[in-house]
């Protein structure tokens, strides 16, 4: 049998794949637009959070400013935190005397008071809890070096006062000779608190 040539392969034209890069810009545009939208949303959320925090701080400040400082007269109880004060009397003297110290001349304000611990823990009274303010705004703390002129039964500075206990105390302030219009600021014996009340002394 004579050799026959192999059948010819049909000439089929395969169409090229459709171009893929034609719409790539649309995909990147959508991705970029979505990212920008997300960024805008995050910025709005952050702005809203900052605005809320600012509003809260303003409200707290207004509450603090509107909260009045408690006041009491001589002989009246003054509650500050876990402490109740009663300023019994106050006087200006030009000389201090004591059985243990030499007489000391100057201008002093002597204040007698009671201190009641209303809390559940022992409290310690220090000089920072009592501040004398005159009519010119000058502020004085009780003088530790004048403790020797305080009677023994009233020298309660740096002593523990147990819960529910009332102790009598005395404070001596050195002031300018021309000072008048004294007001006593009394704290709650807590170094971490700035709560205080005031008692006009009438001198």
C-alpha positions as CSV (number, residue, x, y, z in Angstrom):
1,X,0.0,0.0,0.0
2,X,1.5,3.2,-1.0
3,X,2.4,5.7,1.7
4,X,-0.2,8.5,2.1
5,X,0.7,11.9,3.4
6,X,-0.8,12.6,6.9
7,X,-3.9,14.6,7.0
8,X,-3.4,18.3,7.2
9,X,-4.0,20.0,10.5
10,X,-7.0,22.3,10.2
11,X,-6.0,25.9,10.5
12,X,-7.9,27.1,13.5
13,X,-7.4,30.7,14.6
14,X,-7.5,30.9,18.5
15,X,-8.6,34.3,19.6
16,X,-6.2,36.1,21.9
17,X,-7.3,36.5,25.6
18,X,-9.1,39.7,26.3
19,X,-6.9,42.4,27.6
20,X,-6.9,42.5,31.4
21,X,-5.4,45.8,32.0
22,X,-8.2,47.8,30.5
23,X,-10.2,47.9,33.8
24,X,-7.3,47.7,36.3
25,X,-7.6,51.5,36.9
26,X,-11.2,51.0,37.9
27,X,-10.2,48.5,40.6
28,X,-7.5,50.7,42.0
29,X,-9.9,53.6,41.9
30,X,-12.4,51.7,44.0
31,X,-9.7,50.6,46.4
32,X,-8.4,54.1,46.8
33,X,-11.9,55.5,47.2
34,X,-12.7,53.0,49.9
35,X,-9.5,53.8,51.8
36,X,-10.2,57.5,51.7
37,X,-13.8,56.9,52.9
38,X,-12.5,54.8,55.8
39,X,-10.0,57.5,56.7
40,X,-12.7,60.2,56.7
41,X,-14.9,58.0,58.9
42,X,-12.0,57.4,61.4
43,X,-11.3,61.2,61.4
44,X,-14.9,61.9,62.2
45,X,-15.0,59.4,65.0
46,X,-11.8,60.8,66.5
47,X,-13.2,64.3,66.3
48,X,-16.4,63.2,68.0
49,X,-14.4,61.5,70.7
50,X,-12.3,64.6,71.3
51,X,-15.4,66.8,71.4
52,X,-17.1,64.5,73.9
53,X,-14.0,64.5,76.1
54,X,-13.7,68.3,75.9
55,X,-17.4,68.7,76.8
56,X,-17.0,66.4,79.7
57,X,-14.0,68.3,81.1
58,X,-15.9,71.6,80.7
59,X,-18.9,70.2,82.5
60,X,-16.6,68.9,85.3
61,X,-15.0,72.3,85.6
62,X,-18.3,74.1,85.7
63,X,-19.4,71.7,88.4
64,X,-16.3,72.3,90.5
65,X,-16.6,76.0,90.1
66,X,-20.3,76.0,91.0
67,X,-19.6,73.9,94.1
68,X,-19.6,76.3,97.0
69,X,-17.0,76.2,99.8
70,X,-18.7,75.4,103.1
71,X,-18.6,78.1,105.8
72,X,-19.3,78.2,109.5
73,X,-19.2,80.8,112.2
74,X,-17.3,80.6,115.5
75,X,-18.7,77.9,117.6
76,X,-20.5,76.1,114.7
77,X,-19.5,72.7,113.3
78,X,-17.8,72.7,109.9
79,X,-17.8,69.3,108.1
80,X,-15.0,68.9,105.6
81,X,-14.6,65.4,104.2
82,X,-14.2,63.0,107.1
83,X,-13.4,65.8,109.6
84,X,-15.7,68.0,111.6
85,X,-14.2,71.2,113.0
86,X,-15.5,73.6,115.6
87,X,-13.5,76.9,115.9
88,X,-14.2,77.9,119.5
89,X,-12.4,81.3,119.6
90,X,-9.6,83.3,118.1
91,X,-7.5,86.2,119.4
92,X,-4.6,88.3,118.4
93,X,-1.7,88.5,121.0
94,X,1.7,90.2,121.0
95,X,3.4,87.8,123.4
96,X,3.5,84.1,123.9
97,X,4.2,82.5,127.3
98,X,4.9,78.9,128.3
99,X,6.1,76.9,131.3
100,X,8.8,75.5,129.0
101,X,9.8,78.4,126.8
102,X,10.9,82.0,127.2
103,X,8.3,84.7,126.5
104,X,8.2,85.5,122.8
105,X,7.1,88.8,121.5
106,X,5.6,89.4,118.1
107,X,2.2,89.4,116.4
108,X,0.3,86.1,116.7
109,X,-3.2,84.8,116.1
110,X,-4.1,82.0,118.5
111,X,-7.0,79.7,117.6
112,X,-8.7,77.2,119.8
113,X,-10.7,74.4,118.1
114,X,-12.0,70.9,118.3
115,X,-11.2,68.2,115.7
116,X,-13.5,65.2,115.2
117,X,-12.5,62.2,113.0
118,X,-15.7,61.1,111.2
119,X,-13.8,58.5,109.1
120,X,-13.1,54.8,109.5
121,X,-9.3,55.2,109.8
122,X,-7.1,57.1,112.2
123,X,-6.4,60.7,111.1
124,X,-3.3,62.8,111.7
125,X,-3.6,66.6,111.9
126,X,-0.8,68.5,110.4
127,X,-0.2,72.2,109.8
128,X,-1.2,72.0,106.1
129,X,-4.8,71.4,107.2
130,X,-5.1,74.9,108.7
131,X,-4.3,78.1,106.7
132,X,-4.9,81.6,108.0
133,X,-5.8,84.1,105.3
134,X,-6.0,87.9,106.0
135,X,-7.9,90.6,104.1
136,X,-5.1,91.1,101.6
137,X,-5.0,87.4,100.7
138,X,-1.8,86.6,102.6
139,X,-1.7,83.0,103.7
140,X,0.0,81.6,106.8
141,X,0.3,78.1,108.2
142,X,0.5,77.2,111.9
143,X,4.1,77.6,113.1
144,X,5.7,74.3,114.2
145,X,8.3,76.1,116.2
146,X,5.5,77.6,118.3
147,X,4.2,74.2,119.4
148,X,6.1,74.7,122.7
149,X,3.6,77.5,123.6
150,X,0.6,75.3,123.1
151,X,-0.9,73.8,126.3
152,X,-0.2,70.0,126.6
153,X,-3.9,69.1,126.5
154,X,-4.4,71.0,123.2
155,X,-1.2,70.1,121.3
156,X,-2.6,67.5,118.9
157,X,-0.6,68.2,115.8
158,X,1.0,65.1,114.3
159,X,-1.0,63.0,116.8
160,X,-3.3,60.2,115.7
161,X,-7.0,60.9,116.2
162,X,-9.0,57.6,116.1
163,X,-12.4,57.3,114.3
164,X,-15.2,58.9,116.3
165,X,-12.9,60.7,118.6
166,X,-13.0,64.4,119.3
167,X,-9.8,66.2,120.5
168,X,-9.2,69.8,121.5
169,X,-6.5,71.7,119.8
170,X,-4.8,75.0,119.5
171,X,-2.9,76.6,116.6
172,X,-0.6,79.6,116.7
173,X,0.1,81.7,113.5
174,X,2.7,84.4,113.2
175,X,1.3,87.3,111.2
176,X,2.2,90.8,110.0
177,X,1.4,93.5,112.5
178,X,-1.0,95.3,110.2
179,X,-3.0,92.1,109.3
180,X,-6.8,92.1,109.8
181,X,-9.9,90.4,108.5
182,X,-8.7,86.9,109.2
183,X,-10.4,83.8,107.8
184,X,-9.4,80.3,108.7
185,X,-9.3,77.6,105.9
186,X,-9.7,74.1,107.3
187,X,-9.0,70.9,105.3
188,X,-9.9,67.3,105.7
189,X,-6.5,66.1,107.0
190,X,-6.0,64.2,103.7
191,X,-2.8,65.3,101.9
192,X,-4.2,64.1,98.5
193,X,-7.4,66.2,98.8
194,X,-7.9,70.0,98.4
195,X,-11.3,70.1,100.0
196,X,-11.6,72.8,102.6
197,X,-14.1,75.0,104.4
198,X,-13.7,78.5,105.9
199,X,-14.5,80.2,109.2
200,X,-14.3,84.0,109.5
201,X,-12.6,84.8,112.8
202,X,-13.9,88.3,113.3
203,X,-10.5,89.8,114.1
